[in-house]
Every structure is written in structure tokens, then in C-alpha cells.
Amino acid sequence: MWGILTALVSGALMSIQGVFNTGVTKQTSVWVSAGWVQLTAFFVCAAAWAFTGRESISALAAVSPRYLLAGGVLGAFITYTVIKSVGSLGPAKSALLIVVSQIIIAYLIELFGLFGTEKVPFEWKKAIGAAVAVAGIIIFRY
């Protein structure tokens, strides 16, 4: 139950953040806005780290495989692409396409066991679920 609630809050926060970031971009530029997002996120994470466990930052040197450390780089491009999509499609269409893309890519990652995830067998019900999500995009568009 906690996972479902957390996922719902995450989706809501992403939609709100996309609108906020797009508003900042209209008054500055996309990279200024994206940089501000990453900078403020860094400060929030640093503050949370200071008040919680204070795990050793040097543990990052032991992370393997090394490509896992690229999450921040991906985050910068996620911020950029969300800003651009919300600006051109609006919050609802943008969120719908982002979520469907996440569903399809996440299933492919599981299906092929990519990035250290456990490989799962193909299931028609999941493929049909993804197809229904794509149909939802078409219905939403028209």
C-alpha cells in the first residue's frame, strides 16, 4: 500500500513540477530553468543527508557498474524534455505520453534484464496493457 501511495504522490509531483519548470523557462531559458531545478534539488538532498543517516559520500567510488552514476545526467535531460513537452503539448498530454513511455521502457528493461534488473518472462497481459495505454493516448488526442 505504501508503494502505491508513494507512486501516486510521485506522479502528482512530477506533473506539478513540469508546469512550474515550464513557467520558469518562459521567463528565463530552458537550461537556466533545468539548472535551477538540479541546483535546488542538490541543496534539498544535501540538507536531507545532513539531517538523516549521513552515509559516506565516498561510497560512490565503489558503485558498480559505473554507468549507474549517470542518473544525474539523465535527470538533467529529463528536466529538459519535460519542460519542452509541457510547453508544446500542455501538462495533460505531456504527462500521458511520459507515463506511457515509462511503462513501455520499464517493461522492456524487465523483459531483457537490462541494467542489473531481474529478467522476467514475456507476458501477454503486460503487452496488452501497454497496447491499451497507447490506445488511451489515441483516444485522449482525438
N, C-alpha and C positions, 0 to 999 in steps of 0.2 A: 504494500500500500504506500509506503514511504517513497519508493522509487517512482510510482505513478504520479504522486503529488509533486515530487521534485521535477519530473519531466514536464508536467503541465506548467509549473512556475517558470521553468527554463524557457519554454516556448513563448510564454507571455512576455517575459523579459526581453527575449530576442526581438519580438515584434515591436515593443516599445522602443528598444534601443535603436532599431533600424530607422524608425521615424525621427528620433532625437538626432541621430547621426546625420541623416539627410538634411534636417533643418540647419545643423551647424555647417554642413557642406555648402548650402545655398548662400551662407553669409561669409564663408572663407573659401576653402578649396577642398577637394576630396582627400588629398594627402595630409593637409593640415588637420582636417577632421579625424581621419584614421589615426594619425599620430597622436592626437589628443586622447582618443579612446585608449590606445595602447599605453600611453604615459599614465593616465589616470588609473587604468587597470593595474599597472605596475605598483603604483602607490597604495592602492587598496590591498593588493596581495602582500606587499611589504609590511603594511600595518597588521594585517591578519596574521602573518608569520610571526611578527614581534609579540603578539598577544596570545599566541597559541603554542604549539609544540616546539617551535624553534629548531626544526630539524636542520642538520648540517647542509649548507649550500654546496659544500664540496662533494656531496653525494652525486651531484650532476655529472661529475667527471667519470663516474662508474656506470652511467646509464649505457645499456647495450640492448639492441643495436643503436648506433649513434644517430640514425635518421629520426629516432623518436624525439630528439631535441628540436626538431623543426616545427613543433607546434606553434610557437610564437610567430614564426614566419607565415605559417598558414593562417594564423589569426589575423595578421595584417591584411592579407588578401581576402579573407572572409569579410572583414570590416569594409574593405573597398568594394567588393562585389555586392554586399548587402546595400550599401549606400547607393550604388549605381542602379541596382534593380528596384529599390523602393522609389528612387527618383523618377525612373522611367515607367514603372508599372503600377506604382501605388503599393501601400502596405499589404493589402489582402492578396492580390495576385502574386506579389513577390513572395510572401510567406508560403503560399500554396506551392509554388514551384520549388522553393528552397526545401520544404519538408518532403515533397515527393522525391526530389533528387537525393536527399539524405536517406530516405527509405531504400531506394534502389541501390545506391552505392554501398550502404551499410549491409544490405543483403548480399551483394557481390563480394564484399570483404569477408563476410562469414562463409559464404559458399566456397570460396577459393582459399580460405585460411590465410588471408593476407595480413601482414604487419604483426604477426605473432598471435593472431586470434585463433581460436579453436575452429577447425574446419567442420562445417555442418553439411549434412546431405541435402540434395535438392528436394524441395517440397513444392508440389503444385499449388497448394493453398497459399503459400507465400508469393509465388509468381502471379497467381490470380489476384491476390491482394494488391500487389504493385500495379497490375493492369487496371484494377478498379480505381486506384489512386490517380493514374494517368487519365482514365475516363472522367474522373472528377474535375481534373484541370480543364478538359474539353467542355464539360457541362458548365463549369464556372465561367469560362471565357465567353460562351455564347448564351 
